[in-house]
Amino acid sequence: MLWSTTTQAQSAISSYGYEIASAERFVFNPRTQIWSAIDGNGTVVRTGHGSAGRAYCPDTGRHCRTPTGTFSVISKGGAGCRSSRYPVGKGGSPMPYCMFFTKYYAVHGAYEVPNYNASHGCVRVYPKDAKWLYYNFMKVGTTVVIKPY
């Protein structure tokens, strides 16, 4: 079915229980370790400190940089979200309020968010910020922009 207006389409989709993401976007700059939540009008509504993937991970023997570019949130996990891959051989690292923008990379809460890029590729943010993003800002479909290193 085709709708004549965006509002009609959103109304129809919302009636099926889906949350509609707008032009909101999460932008992370690995050079400055700063993230911004930008609303549909282009207004920065919140910023914070984060940490992305480091250049090389000795435990995996490969580079760990967070992929750069424009993505969309594809899935979300709650407060109990955990890694199935890291630490290597153990798995289970806490990733509270994870918001995946690819199959393997997410924005998530972390109890250690250093002033340098330190992760295996995810974007770490403080747990209070991850919780705010999870409940108040990032929906499935929200744009995620990871700027170049």
Backbone torsions as a table, in degrees:
resi	resn	phi	psi	omega
1	MET	NA	139.3	176.3
2	LEU	-105.7	140.6	178.4
3	TRP	-108.8	150.9	-177.6
4	SER	-82.5	-18.1	178.3
5	THR	-136.2	156.8	176.5
6	THR	-61.6	-39.5	-179.7
7	THR	-59.7	-41.8	178.2
8	GLN	-63.1	-42.1	179.7
9	ALA	-64.5	-45.2	179.8
10	GLN	-63.8	-39.2	177.8
11	SER	-61.2	-45.4	-179.9
12	ALA	-64.1	-44.1	-179.8
13	ILE	-67.0	-43.7	179.5
14	SER	-59.7	-32.9	-179.3
15	SER	-65.6	-18.3	176.5
16	TYR	-91.2	1.9	174.9
17	GLY	93.5	9.9	178.9
18	TYR	-91.0	142.2	174.4
19	GLU	-83.9	137.7	-178.6
20	ILE	-100.2	124.3	175.6
21	ALA	-85.2	141.5	179.3
22	SER	-100.0	-153.2	179.5
23	ALA	-81.5	13.6	177.7
24	GLU	-62.8	148.6	178.0
25	ARG	-147.1	147.6	174.7
26	PHE	-103.7	124.5	-178.8
27	VAL	-120.4	128.9	177.6
28	PHE	-123.7	134.0	177.5
29	ASN	-112.0	107.8	-178.7
30	PRO	-68.4	-17.8	177.6
31	ARG	-72.0	-39.1	-177.4
32	THR	-101.9	-11.9	-175.1
33	GLN	59.0	36.7	179.0
34	ILE	-117.5	134.9	173.2
35	TRP	-113.2	154.1	177.4
36	SER	-134.7	138.7	171.3
37	ALA	-102.7	117.6	-174.0
38	ILE	-116.1	125.9	-177.0
39	ASP	-78.7	178.2	-176.7
40	GLY	-63.6	-16.6	177.3
41	ASN	-93.6	0.2	-178.9
42	GLY	87.4	9.8	-180.0
43	THR	-89.2	131.0	175.3
44	VAL	-74.4	118.0	-177.4
45	VAL	-99.9	-18.4	177.5
46	ARG	-165.4	146.7	175.2
47	THR	-134.5	164.9	177.8
48	GLY	-169.1	177.4	179.4
49	HIS	-92.0	142.7	176.8
50	GLY	-145.0	175.9	178.7
51	SER	-142.6	128.7	-177.8
52	ALA	-103.4	-165.6	-178.0
53	GLY	-70.9	139.9	179.2
54	ARG	-79.0	168.4	-176.3
55	ALA	-64.2	-41.2	-175.8
56	TYR	-145.3	138.7	177.8
57	CYS	-114.3	110.0	-178.5
58	PRO	-61.3	-30.6	-177.9
59	ASP	-71.2	-22.4	178.1
60	THR	-107.7	-15.3	-179.1
61	GLY	69.7	28.0	-179.9
62	ARG	-146.8	171.0	176.4
63	HIS	-71.0	153.8	-176.1
64	CYS	-127.1	15.7	-177.3
65	ARG	-61.7	142.4	175.4
66	THR	-65.6	134.0	178.1
67	PRO	-61.5	137.9	-179.8
68	THR	-98.9	154.6	179.6
69	GLY	131.9	-162.4	-178.2
70	THR	-112.6	128.4	-176.1
71	PHE	-132.9	-178.9	172.9
72	SER	-133.2	147.5	174.2
73	VAL	-62.9	126.3	-178.6
74	ILE	-107.8	-21.7	176.8
75	SER	-162.2	160.9	-179.6
76	LYS	-135.3	145.2	173.4
77	GLY	-120.9	161.5	-175.8
78	GLY	-89.4	-155.3	-177.1
79	ALA	-61.6	-28.1	-178.0
80	GLY	-91.7	11.4	-179.6
81	CYS	-58.7	136.0	-179.6
82	ARG	-137.5	154.4	176.5
83	SER	-73.8	141.1	173.8
84	SER	-97.2	-4.1	-173.9
85	ARG	-118.1	-31.2	-172.0
86	TYR	-125.1	146.3	-1.0
87	PRO	-65.6	152.7	-177.6
88	VAL	-55.3	131.8	178.8
89	GLY	83.5	-13.8	-177.8
90	LYS	-120.9	-41.6	-176.6
91	GLY	60.4	-179.4	173.0
92	GLY	86.4	8.5	176.6
93	SER	-59.9	133.2	179.0
94	PRO	-62.9	135.9	176.9
95	MET	-136.1	59.7	-172.7
96	PRO	-56.2	140.7	177.5
97	TYR	57.1	49.4	-179.3
98	CYS	-72.5	141.2	178.8
99	MET	-132.8	98.9	-174.3
100	PHE	-77.8	133.0	175.5
101	PHE	-112.1	-5.3	165.1
102	THR	-144.1	179.7	-180.0
103	LYS	-60.7	-34.0	-173.7
104	TYR	-114.3	-7.2	-174.7
105	TYR	-121.2	137.7	-176.2
106	ALA	-141.0	160.9	162.4
107	VAL	-94.5	128.9	-178.2
108	HIS	-154.5	162.7	175.7
109	GLY	-71.2	149.3	176.5
110	ALA	-150.0	145.7	-178.6
111	TYR	-83.0	-12.9	173.6
112	GLU	-123.9	114.2	176.9
113	VAL	-127.8	84.8	-175.2
114	PRO	-72.7	172.8	180.0
115	ASN	-86.0	30.1	175.7
116	TYR	-151.8	164.7	179.6
117	ASN	-77.0	120.5	-168.4
118	ALA	-132.3	-5.7	-171.7
119	SER	-87.1	177.6	173.6
120	HIS	-83.5	5.0	176.5
121	GLY	139.0	-20.4	177.0
122	CYS	-75.5	166.6	173.9
123	VAL	-99.6	113.2	177.9
124	ARG	-86.9	136.2	171.9
125	VAL	-133.4	163.7	178.6
126	TYR	-62.9	146.2	-178.1
127	PRO	-53.6	-40.1	179.3
128	LYS	-63.9	-35.3	177.8
129	ASP	-72.4	-40.9	178.1
130	ALA	-60.9	-41.9	179.2
131	LYS	-63.2	-43.4	178.7
132	TRP	-63.2	-47.3	179.0
133	LEU	-58.9	-44.7	-177.0
134	TYR	-60.8	-47.5	-174.5
135	TYR	-88.4	-27.2	-170.6
136	ASN	-115.0	-11.2	-170.7
137	PHE	-136.9	-55.4	-171.6
138	MET	-90.4	117.3	176.4
139	LYS	-110.7	165.2	171.3
140	VAL	-59.8	125.7	-177.5
141	GLY	105.0	-16.7	178.4
142	THR	-62.3	138.4	180.0
143	THR	-72.0	137.5	175.3
144	VAL	-121.7	122.9	178.6
145	VAL	-114.8	122.3	174.3
146	ILE	-109.4	114.5	-177.9
147	LYS	-74.8	162.0	-179.9
148	PRO	-65.5	153.4	176.1
149	TYR	-72.5	NA	NA
